[in-house]
Amino acid sequence: MDLRIFIEPQQGATYDDQLRVARAAEDLGFDAFFRSDHYLAMGGSDGLPGPTDAWATLSALARETSRIRFGTLVSPATFRLPGPLAITVAQIDEMSGGRVELGLGAGWFEAEHRSYGIPFPDVAERFDLFAEQVEIIDGLWRTPPGETYSFHGAHYQLTDSPALPKPVQSPRPPIILGGAAKRRGAALAAKYADEFNHGFDRAGAGAAFERVRAAAAHTGRELVYSVADVLCVGRDDAELERRAAVIGRSVADLREDAFGGTPAEVVDRIGEYAGLGATRLYLQVLDLSDLDHLELVATEVAPQL
């Protein structure tokens, strides 16, 4: 079971805050460091000191870490054009020595679009943009050197692109898709994704995985299945309650729906997801100042897996 640290820096984090967590995750043996791609705080946070751009942050981390993998969970299709995004991620792949992964989604948070002047079409059009972006980025990265790539869709047109630069990873960096795995989403994941991620919905994970597996049976592709949820672990009830209070969550809810509880309880929850076929977990860390939290997971949860 791969354990990955996942943070939400739009809630209030500097680059240095993120660097400390990434280095701690690397030193403690976690598989990867991922971050959200948002420009506005949510849930009552003032977001100070303000957002940091996901890919600008990851480009710097590429040069300040040596082993850990990293990426976004997930970058909205509304934020960037697919051609420039393919260039950015390929460059960071080179800067990191082949350690980057790209999570892509359709985008959902309307308020951040309004706040920063980003167009926010209806849900059907956002999915159309997203589907074309996935196909374009995959196509650009897979185009052999010396050949060109063209694409003519409803939203994007590329003509004789040199499809450069090439990423270090071959044939390309892993692409992570997620969501509810409805018909179009499951088909898109089955065709292009290396990993399907289901987040923050314990009850729906098994059914979502099964829908993607059924779609993948028609494409003949094998995917990694992963889960993302909030992490809150304590050696005893007092430590658990303290950590829950800092992130504004109830212990009961965390034990029921997240990676919450004592190390033994969290190991049991991980076992539940393993039984559904998940082999990778994104542990959402909300208090970036509590590096002891990461050490507790590394020393008392990870060895039991």
Secondary structure as GFF3:
##gff-version 3
##sequence-region A 1 305
A	DSSP	beta_strand	2	7	.	.	.	ID=ss1
A	DSSP	three_ten_helix	9	11	.	.	.	ID=ss2
A	DSSP	alpha_helix	15	27	.	.	.	ID=ss3
A	DSSP	beta_strand	32	35	.	.	.	ID=ss4
A	DSSP	alpha_helix	54	64	.	.	.	ID=ss5
A	DSSP	beta_strand	69	72	.	.	.	ID=ss6
A	DSSP	beta_strand	75	76	.	.	.	ID=ss7
A	DSSP	alpha_helix	82	96	.	.	.	ID=ss8
A	DSSP	beta_strand	100	105	.	.	.	ID=ss9
A	DSSP	alpha_helix	110	116	.	.	.	ID=ss10
A	DSSP	alpha_helix	123	142	.	.	.	ID=ss11
A	DSSP	beta_strand	149	152	.	.	.	ID=ss12
A	DSSP	beta_strand	157	161	.	.	.	ID=ss13
A	DSSP	beta_strand	175	178	.	.	.	ID=ss14
A	DSSP	alpha_helix	183	192	.	.	.	ID=ss15
A	DSSP	beta_strand	195	199	.	.	.	ID=ss16
A	DSSP	three_ten_helix	202	204	.	.	.	ID=ss17
A	DSSP	alpha_helix	205	219	.	.	.	ID=ss18
A	DSSP	beta_strand	224	233	.	.	.	ID=ss19
A	DSSP	alpha_helix	237	246	.	.	.	ID=ss20
A	DSSP	alpha_helix	251	257	.	.	.	ID=ss21
A	DSSP	beta_strand	259	261	.	.	.	ID=ss22
A	DSSP	alpha_helix	263	276	.	.	.	ID=ss23
A	DSSP	beta_strand	280	285	.	.	.	ID=ss24
A	DSSP	alpha_helix	291	296	.	.	.	ID=ss25
A	DSSP	pi_helix	297	301	.	.	.	ID=ss26
A	DSSP	three_ten_helix	302	304	.	.	.	ID=ss27
###
